[in-house]
Amino acid sequence: MVTKKRKILVPRPKSRFLLVVCPNCGRKQVVFSHATFPVRCHSCGTLLVRPTGGKAEILGKIEKVLG
Ligand SMILES: [Zn+2]
């Protein structure tokens, strides 16, 4: 398993990156906890994150908080 590391500027201290498991196909994907746009599974297209205006609603299972 390859772990991708990227340098990303985090604008808000409460925002985090989450490792979310797709409920449909089980693929793991890193998503932003305060995403302002819908995030879909790269593999099957299932909606994983729904923006609410504040903290995004995570529709998949959160496996890990990446800080
Ligand atoms: Zn999927």
N, CA, C, O and the ligand as a Tripos MOL2 file, in Angstrom:
@<TRIPOS>MOLECULE
protein
  269   267    68     0     0
PROTEIN
NO_CHARGES

@<TRIPOS>ATOM
      1 N           0.8500   -1.1920    0.0000 N.3       1 MET1
      2 CA          0.0000    0.0000    0.0000 C.3       1 MET1
      3 C           0.8850    1.2410    0.0000 C.2       1 MET1
      4 O           1.8130    1.3610    0.7990 O.2       1 MET1
      5 N           0.5870    2.1330   -0.8840 N.am      2 VAL2
      6 CA          1.3810    3.3580   -1.0160 C.3       2 VAL2
      7 C           0.7040    4.4990   -0.2810 C.2       2 VAL2
      8 O          -0.4790    4.7730   -0.4820 O.2       2 VAL2
      9 N           1.4660    5.1530    0.5650 N.am      3 THR3
     10 CA          0.9260    6.3140    1.2750 C.3       3 THR3
     11 C           1.4120    7.5870    0.5960 C.2       3 THR3
     12 O           2.6110    7.8440    0.4900 O.2       3 THR3
     13 N           0.4630    8.3580    0.1500 N.am      4 LYS4
     14 CA          0.8190    9.6140   -0.5070 C.3       4 LYS4
     15 C           0.9280   10.7210    0.5310 C.2       4 LYS4
     16 O           0.0220   10.9140    1.3420 O.2       4 LYS4
     17 N           2.0170   11.4300    0.5020 N.am      5 LYS5
     18 CA          2.1620   12.5670    1.4090 C.3       5 LYS5
     19 C           2.2260   13.8510    0.5840 C.2       5 LYS5
     20 O           3.0320   14.0000   -0.3350 O.2       5 LYS5
     21 N           1.3610   14.7400    0.9490 N.am      6 ARG6
     22 CA          1.3500   16.0210    0.2440 C.3       6 ARG6
     23 C           1.3790   17.1600    1.2440 C.2       6 ARG6
     24 O           0.8290   17.0520    2.3400 O.2       6 ARG6
     25 N           2.0030   18.2190    0.8740 N.am      7 LYS7
     26 CA          1.9880   19.4140    1.7190 C.3       7 LYS7
     27 C           0.7450   20.2190    1.3900 C.2       7 LYS7
     28 O           0.5650   20.6900    0.2670 O.2       7 LYS7
     29 N          -0.1010   20.3650    2.3860 N.am      8 ILE8
     30 CA         -1.3470   21.0950    2.1570 C.3       8 ILE8
     31 C          -1.5220   22.1470    3.2400 C.2       8 ILE8
     32 O          -1.3580   21.8640    4.4270 O.2       8 ILE8
     33 N          -1.8520   23.3470    2.8290 N.am      9 LEU9
     34 CA         -2.1170   24.4060    3.7960 C.3       9 LEU9
     35 C          -3.5180   24.2360    4.3550 C.2       9 LEU9
     36 O          -4.4880   24.1460    3.6010 O.2       9 LEU9
     37 N          -3.6240   24.1910    5.6740 N.am     10 VAL10
     38 CA         -4.9310   24.0610    6.3140 C.3      10 VAL10
     39 C          -5.3670   25.4310    6.8180 C.2      10 VAL10
     40 O          -4.7440   25.9880    7.7210 O.2      10 VAL10
     41 N          -6.4200   25.9680    6.2480 N.am     11 PRO11
     42 CA         -6.8390   27.3310    6.5770 C.3      11 PRO11
     43 C          -7.4580   27.4600    7.9620 C.2      11 PRO11
     44 O          -7.3080   28.4990    8.6060 O.2      11 PRO11
     45 N          -8.1490   26.4310    8.4330 N.am     12 ARG12
     46 CA         -8.7950   26.5070    9.7360 C.3      12 ARG12
     47 C          -8.2490   25.4150   10.6490 C.2      12 ARG12
     48 O          -8.0890   24.2710   10.2240 O.2      12 ARG12
     49 N          -7.9660   25.7620   11.8940 N.am     13 PRO13
     50 CA         -7.3550   24.7850   12.7990 C.3      13 PRO13
     51 C          -8.2550   23.6060   13.1310 C.2      13 PRO13
     52 O          -7.7600   22.5320   13.4740 O.2      13 PRO13
     53 N          -9.5590   23.7850   13.0370 N.am     14 LYS14
     54 CA        -10.4720   22.6860   13.3880 C.3      14 LYS14
     55 C         -10.6930   21.7220   12.2340 C.2      14 LYS14
     56 O         -11.2290   20.6290   12.4140 O.2      14 LYS14
     57 N         -10.2780   22.1350   11.0590 N.am     15 SER15
     58 CA        -10.4920   21.2720    9.9060 C.3      15 SER15
     59 C          -9.4480   20.1610    9.8710 C.2      15 SER15
     60 O          -8.2940   20.3520   10.2560 O.2      15 SER15
     61 N          -9.8750   19.0240    9.4110 N.am     16 ARG16
     62 CA         -8.9820   17.8670    9.3730 C.3      16 ARG16
     63 C          -9.1630   17.1000    8.0770 C.2      16 ARG16
     64 O         -10.1470   17.2520    7.3540 O.2      16 ARG16
     65 N          -8.1790   16.2820    7.8260 N.am     17 PHE17
     66 CA         -8.3150   15.3290    6.7340 C.3      17 PHE17
     67 C          -8.6790   13.9740    7.3140 C.2      17 PHE17
     68 O          -8.1000   13.5310    8.3050 O.2      17 PHE17
     69 N          -9.6310   13.3350    6.6910 N.am     18 LEU18
     70 CA        -10.1530   12.0730    7.1990 C.3      18 LEU18
     71 C          -9.9620   10.9730    6.1640 C.2      18 LEU18
     72 O         -10.1090   11.1860    4.9600 O.2      18 LEU18
     73 N          -9.6300    9.7950    6.6720 N.am     19 LEU19
     74 CA         -9.5930    8.6360    5.7890 C.3      19 LEU19
     75 C         -10.9630    7.9700    5.8690 C.2      19 LEU19
     76 O         -11.3440    7.4260    6.9050 O.2      19 LEU19
     77 N         -11.6950    8.0230    4.7580 N.am     20 VAL20
     78 CA        -13.0690    7.5340    4.7410 C.3      20 VAL20
     79 C         -13.1630    6.2850    3.8710 C.2      20 VAL20
     80 O         -12.5880    6.2160    2.7840 O.2      20 VAL20
     81 N         -13.9000    5.3060    4.3750 N.am     21 VAL21
     82 CA        -14.0990    4.0750    3.6120 C.3      21 VAL21
     83 C         -15.4300    4.1690    2.8700 C.2      21 VAL21
     84 O         -16.4680    4.4350    3.4760 O.2      21 VAL21
     85 N         -15.3960    3.9540    1.5840 N.am     22 CYS22
     86 CA        -16.6220    3.9770    0.7870 C.3      22 CYS22
     87 C         -17.5520    2.8570    1.2440 C.2      22 CYS22
     88 O         -17.1390    1.6980    1.2920 O.2      22 CYS22
     89 N         -18.8160    3.1850    1.5860 N.am     23 PRO23
     90 CA        -19.7660    2.1680    2.0470 C.3      23 PRO23
     91 C         -20.1900    1.2190    0.9350 C.2      23 PRO23
     92 O         -20.7390    0.1510    1.2070 O.2      23 PRO23
     93 N         -19.9490    1.5870   -0.2790 N.am     24 ASN24
     94 CA        -20.3830    0.7630   -1.4030 C.3      24 ASN24
     95 C         -19.3150   -0.2240   -1.8650 C.2      24 ASN24
     96 O         -19.5980   -1.4070   -2.0550 O.2      24 ASN24
     97 N         -18.0750    0.2690   -2.0470 N.am     25 CYS25
     98 CA        -17.0350   -0.6100   -2.6030 C.3      25 CYS25
     99 C         -15.8730   -0.8350   -1.6550 C.2      25 CYS25
    100 O         -15.0080   -1.6680   -1.9290 O.2      25 CYS25
    101 N         -15.8320   -0.0980   -0.5260 N.am     26 GLY26
    102 CA        -14.7940   -0.3440    0.4650 C.3      26 GLY26
    103 C         -13.4750    0.3450    0.1850 C.2      26 GLY26
    104 O         -12.5050    0.1660    0.9210 O.2      26 GLY26
    105 N         -13.4360    1.1250   -0.8680 N.am     27 ARG27
    106 CA        -12.2040    1.8300   -1.1890 C.3      27 ARG27
    107 C         -11.9710    2.9610   -0.1880 C.2      27 ARG27
    108 O         -12.9090    3.6590    0.1980 O.2      27 ARG27
    109 N         -10.7170    3.1360    0.2290 N.am     28 LYS28
    110 CA        -10.3880    4.1970    1.1760 C.3      28 LYS28
    111 C          -9.9660    5.4490    0.4370 C.2      28 LYS28
    112 O          -9.2550    5.4010   -0.5670 O.2      28 LYS28
    113 N         -10.4260    6.5670    0.9660 N.am     29 GLN29
    114 CA        -10.1420    7.8300    0.3080 C.3      29 GLN29
    115 C          -9.9610    8.9200    1.3420 C.2      29 GLN29
    116 O         -10.6740    8.9520    2.3450 O.2      29 GLN29
    117 N          -9.0100    9.8140    1.1070 N.am     30 VAL30
    118 CA         -8.7850   10.9230    2.0260 C.3      30 VAL30
    119 C          -9.6810   12.0830    1.6160 C.2      30 VAL30
    120 O          -9.6700   12.5130    0.4630 O.2      30 VAL30
    121 N         -10.4610   12.5870    2.5780 N.am     31 VAL31
    122 CA        -11.3540   13.7110    2.2980 C.3      31 VAL31
    123 C         -11.1210   14.8030    3.3350 C.2      31 VAL31
    124 O         -10.5590   14.5570    4.4030 O.2      31 VAL31
    125 N         -11.5620   16.0120    3.0030 N.am     32 PHE32
    126 CA        -11.4180   17.1590    3.8790 C.3      32 PHE32
    127 C         -12.6820   17.2880    4.7280 C.2      32 PHE32
    128 O         -13.7940   17.2280    4.2040 O.2      32 PHE32
    129 N         -12.5070   17.4680    6.0500 N.am     33 SER33
    130 CA        -13.6660   17.4750    6.9470 C.3      33 SER33
    131 C         -14.5650   18.6860    6.7360 C.2      33 SER33
    132 O         -15.7420   18.6530    7.0960 O.2      33 SER33
    133 N         -14.0250   19.7530    6.1590 N.am     34 HIS34
    134 CA        -14.8280   20.9500    5.9230 C.3      34 HIS34
    135 C         -14.9610   21.2120    4.4210 C.2      34 HIS34
    136 O         -14.9360   22.3580    3.9730 O.2      34 HIS34
    137 N         -15.1010   20.1490    3.6710 N.am     35 ALA35
    138 CA        -15.2060   20.2930    2.2270 C.3      35 ALA35
    139 C         -16.3980   21.1720    1.8620 C.2      35 ALA35
    140 O         -17.4650   21.0640    2.4670 O.2      35 ALA35
    141 N         -16.2150   22.0300    0.8860 N.am     36 THR36
    142 CA        -17.3000   22.9110    0.4470 C.3      36 THR36
    143 C         -17.9050   22.4090   -0.8570 C.2      36 THR36
    144 O         -18.7410   23.0740   -1.4700 O.2      36 THR36
    145 N         -17.4750   21.2440   -1.2620 N.am     37 PHE37
    146 CA        -17.9980   20.6430   -2.4870 C.3      37 PHE37
    147 C         -18.1900   19.1580   -2.2390 C.2      37 PHE37
    148 O         -17.4660   18.5850   -1.4240 O.2      37 PHE37
    149 N         -19.1310   18.5150   -2.9040 N.am     38 PRO38
    150 CA        -19.3610   17.0870   -2.7000 C.3      38 PRO38
    151 C         -18.1570   16.2690   -3.1550 C.2      38 PRO38
    152 O         -17.5510   16.5580   -4.1870 O.2      38 PRO38
    153 N         -17.8210   15.2480   -2.3760 N.am     39 VAL39
    154 CA        -16.7180   14.3670   -2.7470 C.3      39 VAL39
    155 C         -17.2800   12.9820   -3.0350 C.2      39 VAL39
    156 O         -18.0240   12.4170   -2.2340 O.2      39 VAL39
    157 N         -16.9160   12.4550   -4.1770 N.am     40 ARG40
    158 CA        -17.3960   11.1250   -4.5570 C.3      40 ARG40
    159 C         -16.2510   10.1200   -4.5660 C.2      40 ARG40
    160 O         -15.0860   10.4750   -4.7420 O.2      40 ARG40
    161 N         -16.6110    8.8740   -4.3740 N.am     41 CYS41
    162 CA        -15.6420    7.7830   -4.4280 C.3      41 CYS41
    163 C         -15.0010    7.7460   -5.8180 C.2      41 CYS41
    164 O         -15.6890    7.7980   -6.8370 O.2      41 CYS41
    165 N         -13.6690    7.6560   -5.8340 N.am     42 HIS42
    166 CA        -12.9640    7.6200   -7.1130 C.3      42 HIS42
    167 C         -13.2960    6.3510   -7.8980 C.2      42 HIS42
    168 O         -13.2160    6.3170   -9.1260 O.2      42 HIS42
    169 N         -13.6690    5.3160   -7.1560 N.am     43 SER43
    170 CA        -13.8620    4.0220   -7.7860 C.3      43 SER43
    171 C         -15.2790    3.8260   -8.3220 C.2      43 SER43
    172 O         -15.4620    3.4360   -9.4760 O.2      43 SER43
    173 N         -16.2930    4.0990   -7.4730 N.am     44 CYS44
    174 CA        -17.6620    3.7650   -7.8760 C.3      44 CYS44
    175 C         -18.5860    4.9840   -7.9520 C.2      44 CYS44
    176 O         -19.7180    4.8720   -8.4210 O.2      44 CYS44
    177 N         -18.1090    6.1450   -7.4920 N.am     45 GLY45
    178 CA        -18.9110    7.3540   -7.6330 C.3      45 GLY45
    179 C         -19.9030    7.6130   -6.5170 C.2      45 GLY45
    180 O         -20.6820    8.5630   -6.5930 O.2      45 GLY45
    181 N         -19.8900    6.7860   -5.4830 N.am     46 THR46
    182 CA        -20.7780    7.0040   -4.3350 C.3      46 THR46
    183 C         -20.4040    8.2970   -3.6200 C.2      46 THR46
    184 O         -19.2240    8.5910   -3.4280 O.2      46 THR46
    185 N         -21.4140    9.0620   -3.2280 N.am     47 LEU47
    186 CA        -21.1690   10.3110   -2.5220 C.3      47 LEU47
    187 C         -20.6010   10.0180   -1.1300 C.2      47 LEU47
    188 O         -21.2220    9.3040   -0.3420 O.2      47 LEU47
    189 N         -19.4360   10.5620   -0.8330 N.am     48 LEU48
    190 CA        -18.7790   10.3120    0.4530 C.3      48 LEU48
    191 C         -18.8820   11.4960    1.3980 C.2      48 LEU48
    192 O         -18.9560   11.3160    2.6140 O.2      48 LEU48
    193 N         -18.8880   12.6960    0.8540 N.am     49 VAL49
    194 CA        -18.9280   13.9050    1.6760 C.3      49 VAL49
    195 C         -19.9450   14.8740    1.1060 C.2      49 VAL49
    196 O         -19.9360   15.1780   -0.0870 O.2      49 VAL49
    197 N         -20.8310   15.3590    1.9830 N.am     50 ARG50
    198 CA        -21.8430   16.3150    1.5580 C.3      50 ARG50
    199 C         -21.5960   17.6280    2.2960 C.2      50 ARG50
    200 O         -21.6210   17.6500    3.5260 O.2      50 ARG50
    201 N         -21.3610   18.7150    1.5780 N.am     51 PRO51
    202 CA        -21.1120   20.0010    2.2300 C.3      51 PRO51
    203 C         -22.3710   20.5460    2.8840 C.2      51 PRO51
    204 O         -23.4630   20.4240    2.3300 O.2      51 PRO51
    205 N         -22.2250   21.1480    4.0630 N.am     52 THR52
    206 CA        -23.3880   21.6640    4.7830 C.3      52 THR52
    207 C         -23.2680   23.1550    5.0570 C.2      52 THR52
    208 O         -24.1860   23.7600    5.6100 O.2      52 THR52
    209 N         -22.1560   23.7450    4.6790 N.am     53 GLY53
    210 CA        -21.9280   25.1500    4.9750 C.3      53 GLY53
    211 C         -20.9490   25.3220    6.1200 C.2      53 GLY53
    212 O         -20.3130   26.3680    6.2420 O.2      53 GLY53
    213 N         -20.8220   24.3060    6.9590 N.am     54 GLY54
    214 CA        -19.8150   24.3060    8.0160 C.3      54 GLY54
    215 C         -19.0160   23.0450    7.8910 C.2      54 GLY54
    216 O         -18.3620   22.8050    6.8770 O.2      54 GLY54
    217 N         -19.0690   22.2370    8.9280 N.am     55 LYS55
    218 CA        -18.4030   20.9440    8.8480 C.3      55 LYS55
    219 C         -19.1840   20.0450    7.9080 C.2      55 LYS55
    220 O         -20.4040   19.9260    8.0140 O.2      55 LYS55
    221 N         -18.4800   19.4220    7.0010 N.am     56 ALA56
    222 CA        -19.1530   18.5940    6.0100 C.3      56 ALA56
    223 C         -19.7090   17.3210    6.6450 C.2      56 ALA56
    224 O         -19.1750   16.8110    7.6310 O.2      56 ALA56
    225 N         -20.7870   16.8250    6.0580 N.am     57 GLU57
    226 CA        -21.3590   15.5610    6.5280 C.3      57 GLU57
    227 C         -20.6330   14.4120    5.8480 C.2      57 GLU57
    228 O         -20.5930   14.3230    4.6210 O.2      57 GLU57
    229 N         -20.0560   13.5280    6.6680 N.am     58 ILE58
    230 CA        -19.3170   12.4010    6.1150 C.3      58 ILE58
    231 C         -20.2630   11.2130    5.9920 C.2      58 ILE58
    232 O         -20.8170   10.7500    6.9890 O.2      58 ILE58
    233 N         -20.4490   10.7220    4.7750 N.am     59 LEU59
    234 CA        -21.4310    9.6670    4.5250 C.3      59 LEU59
    235 C         -20.8040    8.2750    4.6020 C.2      59 LEU59
    236 O         -21.5130    7.2840    4.7780 O.2      59 LEU59
    237 N         -19.4940    8.2000    4.4720 N.am     60 GLY60
    238 CA        -18.8150    6.9080    4.5870 C.3      60 GLY60
    239 C         -18.3580    6.6800    6.0170 C.2      60 GLY60
    240 O         -18.6290    7.4850    6.9090 O.2      60 GLY60
    241 N         -17.6670    5.5810    6.2190 N.am     61 LYS61
    242 CA        -17.1390    5.2780    7.5460 C.3      61 LYS61
    243 C         -15.7670    5.9350    7.7040 C.2      61 LYS61
    244 O         -14.8740    5.7520    6.8760 O.2      61 LYS61
    245 N         -15.6210    6.7090    8.7930 N.am     62 ILE62
    246 CA        -14.3280    7.3630    9.0320 C.3      62 ILE62
    247 C         -13.3910    6.3450    9.6800 C.2      62 ILE62
    248 O         -13.5960    5.9210   10.8170 O.2      62 ILE62
    249 N         -12.3760    5.9720    8.9390 N.am     63 GLU63
    250 CA        -11.4440    4.9620    9.4480 C.3      63 GLU63
    251 C         -10.3510    5.6020   10.2960 C.2      63 GLU63
    252 O          -9.8840    5.0210   11.2750 O.2      63 GLU63
    253 N          -9.9570    6.7980    9.9070 N.am     64 LYS64
    254 CA         -8.8160    7.4160   10.5680 C.3      64 LYS64
    255 C          -8.8720    8.9200   10.3950 C.2      64 LYS64
    256 O          -9.2670    9.4150    9.3400 O.2      64 LYS64
    257 N          -8.4750    9.6540   11.4390 N.am     65 VAL65
    258 CA         -8.3320   11.1010   11.3420 C.3      65 VAL65
    259 C          -6.8610   11.4000   11.1480 C.2      65 VAL65
    260 O          -6.0210   10.9950   11.9520 O.2      65 VAL65
    261 N          -6.5550   12.1130   10.0760 N.am     66 LEU66
    262 CA         -5.1570   12.3230    9.7190 C.3      66 LEU66
    263 C          -4.5870   13.5980   10.3300 C.2      66 LEU66
    264 O          -3.4450   13.9630   10.0500 O.2      66 LEU66
    265 N          -5.3710   14.2740   11.1600 N.am     67 GLY67
    266 CA         -4.8570   15.4850   11.7970 C.3      67 GLY67
    267 C          -4.9800   16.6270   10.8660 C.2      67 GLY67
    268 O          -4.6020   17.7470   11.2090 O.2      67 GLY67
    269 ZN        -16.8080    3.3180   -3.8490 Zn       68 ZN68
@<TRIPOS>BOND
     1     1     2 1
     2     2     3 1
     3     3     4 2
     4     3     5 am
     5     5     6 1
     6     6     7 1
     7     7     8 2
     8     7     9 am
     9     9    10 1
    10    10    11 1
    11    11    12 2
    12    11    13 am
    13    13    14 1
    14    14    15 1
    15    15    16 2
    16    15    17 am
    17    17    18 1
    18    18    19 1
    19    19    20 2
    20    19    21 am
    21    21    22 1
    22    22    23 1
    23    23    24 2
    24    23    25 am
    25    25    26 1
    26    26    27 1
    27    27    28 2
    28    27    29 am
    29    29    30 1
    30    30    31 1
    31    31    32 2
    32    31    33 am
    33    33    34 1
    34    34    35 1
    35    35    36 2
    36    35    37 am
    37    37    38 1
    38    38    39 1
    39    39    40 2
    40    39    41 am
    41    41    42 1
    42    42    43 1
    43    43    44 2
    44    43    45 am
    45    45    46 1
    46    46    47 1
    47    47    48 2
    48    47    49 am
    49    49    50 1
    50    50    51 1
    51    51    52 2
    52    51    53 am
    53    53    54 1
    54    54    55 1
    55    55    56 2
    56    55    57 am
    57    57    58 1
    58    58    59 1
    59    59    60 2
    60    59    61 am
    61    61    62 1
    62    62    63 1
    63    63    64 2
    64    63    65 am
    65    65    66 1
    66    66    67 1
    67    67    68 2
    68    67    69 am
    69    69    70 1
    70    70    71 1
    71    71    72 2
    72    71    73 am
    73    73    74 1
    74    74    75 1
    75    75    76 2
    76    75    77 am
    77    77    78 1
    78    78    79 1
    79    79    80 2
    80    79    81 am
    81    81    82 1
    82    82    83 1
    83    83    84 2
    84    83    85 am
    85    85    86 1
    86    86    87 1
    87    87    88 2
    88    87    89 am
    89    89    90 1
    90    90    91 1
    91    91    92 2
    92    91    93 am
    93    93    94 1
    94    94    95 1
    95    95    96 2
    96    95    97 am
    97    97    98 1
    98    98    99 1
    99    99   100 2
   100    99   101 am
   101   101   102 1
   102   102   103 1
   103   103   104 2
   104   103   105 am
   105   105   106 1
   106   106   107 1
   107   107   108 2
   108   107   109 am
   109   109   110 1
   110   110   111 1
   111   111   112 2
   112   111   113 am
   113   113   114 1
   114   114   115 1
   115   115   116 2
   116   115   117 am
   117   117   118 1
   118   118   119 1
   119   119   120 2
   120   119   121 am
   121   121   122 1
   122   122   123 1
   123   123   124 2
   124   123   125 am
   125   125   126 1
   126   126   127 1
   127   127   128 2
   128   127   129 am
   129   129   130 1
   130   130   131 1
   131   131   132 2
   132   131   133 am
   133   133   134 1
   134   134   135 1
   135   135   136 2
   136   135   137 am
   137   137   138 1
   138   138   139 1
   139   139   140 2
   140   139   141 am
   141   141   142 1
   142   142   143 1
   143   143   144 2
   144   143   145 am
   145   145   146 1
   146   146   147 1
   147   147   148 2
   148   147   149 am
   149   149   150 1
   150   150   151 1
   151   151   152 2
   152   151   153 am
   153   153   154 1
   154   154   155 1
   155   155   156 2
   156   155   157 am
   157   157   158 1
   158   158   159 1
   159   159   160 2
   160   159   161 am
   161   161   162 1
   162   162   163 1
   163   163   164 2
   164   163   165 am
   165   165   166 1
   166   166   167 1
   167   167   168 2
   168   167   169 am
   169   169   170 1
   170   170   171 1
   171   171   172 2
   172   171   173 am
   173   173   174 1
   174   174   175 1
   175   175   176 2
   176   175   177 am
   177   177   178 1
   178   178   179 1
   179   179   180 2
   180   179   181 am
   181   181   182 1
   182   182   183 1
   183   183   184 2
   184   183   185 am
   185   185   186 1
   186   186   187 1
   187   187   188 2
   188   187   189 am
   189   189   190 1
   190   190   191 1
   191   191   192 2
   192   191   193 am
   193   193   194 1
   194   194   195 1
   195   195   196 2
   196   195   197 am
   197   197   198 1
   198   198   199 1
   199   199   200 2
   200   199   201 am
   201   201   202 1
   202   202   203 1
   203   203   204 2
   204   203   205 am
   205   205   206 1
   206   206   207 1
   207   207   208 2
   208   207   209 am
   209   209   210 1
   210   210   211 1
   211   211   212 2
   212   211   213 am
   213   213   214 1
   214   214   215 1
   215   215   216 2
   216   215   217 am
   217   217   218 1
   218   218   219 1
   219   219   220 2
   220   219   221 am
   221   221   222 1
   222   222   223 1
   223   223   224 2
   224   223   225 am
   225   225   226 1
   226   226   227 1
   227   227   228 2
   228   227   229 am
   229   229   230 1
   230   230   231 1
   231   231   232 2
   232   231   233 am
   233   233   234 1
   234   234   235 1
   235   235   236 2
   236   235   237 am
   237   237   238 1
   238   238   239 1
   239   239   240 2
   240   239   241 am
   241   241   242 1
   242   242   243 1
   243   243   244 2
   244   243   245 am
   245   245   246 1
   246   246   247 1
   247   247   248 2
   248   247   249 am
   249   249   250 1
   250   250   251 1
   251   251   252 2
   252   251   253 am
   253   253   254 1
   254   254   255 1
   255   255   256 2
   256   255   257 am
   257   257   258 1
   258   258   259 1
   259   259   260 2
   260   259   261 am
   261   261   262 1
   262   262   263 1
   263   263   264 2
   264   263   265 am
   265   265   266 1
   266   266   267 1
   267   267   268 2
@<TRIPOS>SUBSTRUCTURE
     1 MET1         2 RESIDUE 1 A MET
     2 VAL2         6 RESIDUE 1 A VAL
     3 THR3        10 RESIDUE 1 A THR
     4 LYS4        14 RESIDUE 1 A LYS
     5 LYS5        18 RESIDUE 1 A LYS
     6 ARG6        22 RESIDUE 1 A ARG
     7 LYS7        26 RESIDUE 1 A LYS
     8 ILE8        30 RESIDUE 1 A ILE
     9 LEU9        34 RESIDUE 1 A LEU
    10 VAL10       38 RESIDUE 1 A VAL
    11 PRO11       42 RESIDUE 1 A PRO
    12 ARG12       46 RESIDUE 1 A ARG
    13 PRO13       50 RESIDUE 1 A PRO
    14 LYS14       54 RESIDUE 1 A LYS
    15 SER15       58 RESIDUE 1 A SER
    16 ARG16       62 RESIDUE 1 A ARG
    17 PHE17       66 RESIDUE 1 A PHE
    18 LEU18       70 RESIDUE 1 A LEU
    19 LEU19       74 RESIDUE 1 A LEU
    20 VAL20       78 RESIDUE 1 A VAL
    21 VAL21       82 RESIDUE 1 A VAL
    22 CYS22       86 RESIDUE 1 A CYS
    23 PRO23       90 RESIDUE 1 A PRO
    24 ASN24       94 RESIDUE 1 A ASN
    25 CYS25       98 RESIDUE 1 A CYS
    26 GLY26      102 RESIDUE 1 A GLY
    27 ARG27      106 RESIDUE 1 A ARG
    28 LYS28      110 RESIDUE 1 A LYS
    29 GLN29      114 RESIDUE 1 A GLN
    30 VAL30      118 RESIDUE 1 A VAL
    31 VAL31      122 RESIDUE 1 A VAL
    32 PHE32      126 RESIDUE 1 A PHE
    33 SER33      130 RESIDUE 1 A SER
    34 HIS34      134 RESIDUE 1 A HIS
    35 ALA35      138 RESIDUE 1 A ALA
    36 THR36      142 RESIDUE 1 A THR
    37 PHE37      146 RESIDUE 1 A PHE
    38 PRO38      150 RESIDUE 1 A PRO
    39 VAL39      154 RESIDUE 1 A VAL
    40 ARG40      158 RESIDUE 1 A ARG
    41 CYS41      162 RESIDUE 1 A CYS
    42 HIS42      166 RESIDUE 1 A HIS
    43 SER43      170 RESIDUE 1 A SER
    44 CYS44      174 RESIDUE 1 A CYS
    45 GLY45      178 RESIDUE 1 A GLY
    46 THR46      182 RESIDUE 1 A THR
    47 LEU47      186 RESIDUE 1 A LEU
    48 LEU48      190 RESIDUE 1 A LEU
    49 VAL49      194 RESIDUE 1 A VAL
    50 ARG50      198 RESIDUE 1 A ARG
    51 PRO51      202 RESIDUE 1 A PRO
    52 THR52      206 RESIDUE 1 A THR
    53 GLY53      210 RESIDUE 1 A GLY
    54 GLY54      214 RESIDUE 1 A GLY
    55 LYS55      218 RESIDUE 1 A LYS
    56 ALA56      222 RESIDUE 1 A ALA
    57 GLU57      226 RESIDUE 1 A GLU
    58 ILE58      230 RESIDUE 1 A ILE
    59 LEU59      234 RESIDUE 1 A LEU
    60 GLY60      238 RESIDUE 1 A GLY
    61 LYS61      242 RESIDUE 1 A LYS
    62 ILE62      246 RESIDUE 1 A ILE
    63 GLU63      250 RESIDUE 1 A GLU
    64 LYS64      254 RESIDUE 1 A LYS
    65 VAL65      258 RESIDUE 1 A VAL
    66 LEU66      262 RESIDUE 1 A LEU
    67 GLY67      266 RESIDUE 1 A GLY
    68 ZN68       269 GROUP 0 **** ****
